[in-house]
Amino acid sequence: MTARDLLKRLETFAASDDPKKGGVEPATPAPSSIREKCAVSVAAAAIIARNGVDIQTAEVFASLVIFSGQEFPLKNVLGALPRNLPSEAQTVVTIGMANLGFFVVDRLASRDAIENGGPAVLVNDRGGKYVVVTDSRTGQLFQLTANAEPVPYDLKRLSSYARVATFEYRSAIDPLSATRRGHTGLRWIAALSSRFQGVWLTLAGISFLLAVLGVLSAAAISTIFSEVITRAALGTLPLLAVGLILIVVADAKLSDLRSNILSWVANRLEFIVNAASFEHILRLPPSLSERASPAAQAARMRSFEGIRDFLVSPACPAAMDIVLAPFYAVIVALIDWRSALVLVGAMLVFALVFLIGLRAARIYISVVADAATEAQRIAIETFDRLQTISDVGLQHVWATRLSASLVRDQAAQAQLQKLGAAIEAVSSSVFSGSIIILMVMRGLAVQSSITGGVEVLAMTILGLRCLLPFHTFCLSILRIEQIRKSVAQVNELKEMPTELERLKGRERMEDLAGALSLVNVGFRSADTRPVFVALDLDVRPGEVIALYGPAGTGKSIILKMILGMMEIGLGVIRLDGVDIRQFSVEELRRRVSYVPQQPALLPGTLRENLLLANPLASDASLQEILKVVGLDEDVRQLPNGLDYHIAADEARGFNDEFRLRVAFARAFLTNSKLILIDELPNSLMEGSLGELLRRIISDFRGERTIVFVSHRADFLSQADRMVELSYGGVPRIVAVSRAKSEKRA
């Protein structure tokens, strides 16, 4: 949001305590870009201070946000502040900036840190905390004093104890951001792994040390065998025994350390992936996120389980040890190059087994997934149509169909298990056969001498160390293919564009006048069948439109399409003559009043739930609107009134009427010239909630455009025009006076 935009919005909100009151003309901005931003910072700080933040801290926070160069809706800025405010001002600022998506780095102050720390930095010196900003044109530094007044800043004033906090927006440096991944070419999981480079290097170092210990253990065992057993040199036994024990202990400790690190990485990655996936699902367009069932959404969240299981399984250390196989082969080659050829040949055979097995696993796992999906679909369809199946007497036919799908599923599972057993048998044969060949070749080469027996023992230990990771990896082929699918699913989810990414750079909306136009609008369901087609409707500002029709004909869909919550597959929807696809969805939804069919209360205070619609609303405005929607008495009876905290498990405990009245209060606070009201429960329409709807229609007729959904004739008669919808048909536009005459006839 630019400085001029924010100034205009602040002045508009300041004059909008009364839902019917308009805004004022914005003040002329200061000529200097820095002074203009300082003026915005002061205005924003005054609003932030209303949330319990002291004015000095509010000015610091507002200045950092405004000068950051990033654009945030005011609602997001207020929501970034911690709910339970810490006493330390810098902690409040740090948490707020981090919640907005900035990386915060606190370090000793220096000329370089301040001059190259970004457009605005926070300096903490003995004289207090203050913001230093940089003029992008001249590079001159300015300190923001009280009321964000900029004065030239002299770096010589810094004391040796001063510290500076810099703020860099996440998309610029975060390897997971779409911007950064566009430069690196990494997909999301690969970019996430790059954040653990230090951990991977540590694990590589541990694996190399384990390889060295493996060679040393082979050498120690061979030395004990040759010196003690064959030559009876008992004097060296204690020293050799201690050395071997130390090697074994070090090997065990390093192996345990590697396992612990992998477990930590697995848990950390699982937390990051699940949290990021959940956040991304919430940011997807409703047309995508609402189409998937809760079970499908939960399955997306479980996509990482296969990766976590791999990291804590023996297959992951084996994958690390495979990289060190050439190290063992070189050691063996130094002893006998023919034996090294055996190891190299075995490794090539293992690679061939792995590639063939992986290709077959990919096919069989796909078949199993399709069979399981089909069986699940038939089972769900059976439960959905249970009454119909019973009424027409198709229980036997349906049971046969379900049994056949389960048989196909079990047959596919059996084929997959057979494949796993076949891969295990082939891999075991290659492993044991290679070790036997290695022992026989070395035994023949040394002609059964005592010294040769030592070499055979050493060669066997090294061969086991070299080939065991390959064998373990081949046994994990099915798991590796599942991991590949899990990684692909996570990458696919994270690369689906969110609403903000898809609509970035759209035009900003001015205050609505209320004109609404739907031109040849249609909608198709998920199975591509048309729900309605060719809807043409021009709504004048202040007109009242009613939508009615049987269930499933698209009444709620039309409201969601106007809000940008559903894709407009056919036709165009315009607000005040502008295609809504040209607007940011955040702007669109912030400028339209909407009462959903099933409103929800979010965890937090009741005041916070209301201020979601207008963070600048005063207490007087809230109390007035609560009285208008009939919630004043209910809120008064709650402990702490508006500051009553709604717990997560308590949000659904409020009855439908209470939640709908809160939704109406939010609609009033939005203060839009366009009001959308979805269908209200018929059981509540006979009472005061129905009276509230009647009052809204009569009070705002001619002043605000109202589009509401209903099937009751007494409410439909209050509309200026009605839109009659039928499934798969062309909606019919009917004037209310004509509808009444048709009904009398």
Sequence and secondary structure as in RCSB ss.txt:
>XXXX:A:sequence
MTARDLLKRLETFAASDDPKKGGVEPATPAPSSIREKCAVSVAAAAIIARNGVDIQTAEVFASLVIFSGQEFPLK
NVLGALPRNLPSEAQTVVTIGMANLGFFVVDRLASRDAIENGGPAVLVNDRGGKYVVVTDSRTGQLFQLTANAEP
VPYDLKRLSSYARVATFEYRSAIDPLSATRRGHTGLRWIAALSSRFQGVWLTLAGISFLLAVLGVLSAAAISTIF
SEVITRAALGTLPLLAVGLILIVVADAKLSDLRSNILSWVANRLEFIVNAASFEHILRLPPSLSERASPAAQAAR
MRSFEGIRDFLVSPACPAAMDIVLAPFYAVIVALIDWRSALVLVGAMLVFALVFLIGLRAARIYISVVADAATEA
QRIAIETFDRLQTISDVGLQHVWATRLSASLVRDQAAQAQLQKLGAAIEAVSSSVFSGSIIILMVMRGLAVQSSI
TGGVEVLAMTILGLRCLLPFHTFCLSILRIEQIRKSVAQVNELKEMPTELERLKGRERMEDLAGALSLVNVGFRS
ADTRPVFVALDLDVRPGEVIALYGPAGTGKSIILKMILGMMEIGLGVIRLDGVDIRQFSVEELRRRVSYVPQQPA
LLPGTLRENLLLANPLASDASLQEILKVVGLDEDVRQLPNGLDYHIAADEARGFNDEFRLRVAFARAFLTNSKLI
LIDELPNSLMEGSLGELLRRIISDFRGERTIVFVSHRADFLSQADRMVELSYGGVPRIVAVSRAKSEKRA
>XXXX:A:secstr
  HHHHHHHHHHHHT SSTT          SSHHHHHHHHHHHHHHHHHTTT  HHHHHHHHHHHHHT     HH
HHHHHS SS  S HHHHHHHHHHHTTEEEEEEE  HHHHHTS SEEEEEETTEEEEEEE TTT  EEEE GGG E
EE  GGG  TT EEEEEEEHHHH TTSHHHHHHH   HHHHHHHTTHHHHHHHHHHHHHHHHHHHHHHHHHHHII
IIIIIT  GGGHHHHHHHHHHHHHHHHHHHHHHHHHHHHHHHHHHHHHHHHHHHHHHHS HHHHTTS HHHHHHH
HTTTHHHHHHHTSTHHHHHHHHTTHHHHHHHHHHH HHHHHHHHHHHHHHHHHHHHHHHHHHHHHHHHHHHHHHH
HHHHHHHHHTHHHHHHTT HHHHHHHHHHHHHHHHHHHHHHHHHHHHHHHHHHHHHHHHHHHHHHHHHHHHTT H
HHHHHHHHHHHHHHHHHHHHHHHHHTHHHHHHHHHHHHHHHHHHTS  HHHHTTT B        EEEEEEEEE 
TTS EEEEEEEEEE TT EEEEE STTSSHHHHHHHHTTSS   EEEEEETTEEGGGB HHHHHHSSEEE SS  
  SEEHHHHHHTT TT  HHHHHHHHHHTT HHHHHHSTTGGG EE TTTGGGS HHHHHHHHHHHHHHHT SEE
EE    HHHHTSHHHHHHHHHHHHHTTTSEEEEE   HHHHTTSSEEEE  TTB  EEEEHHHHHHHHH 
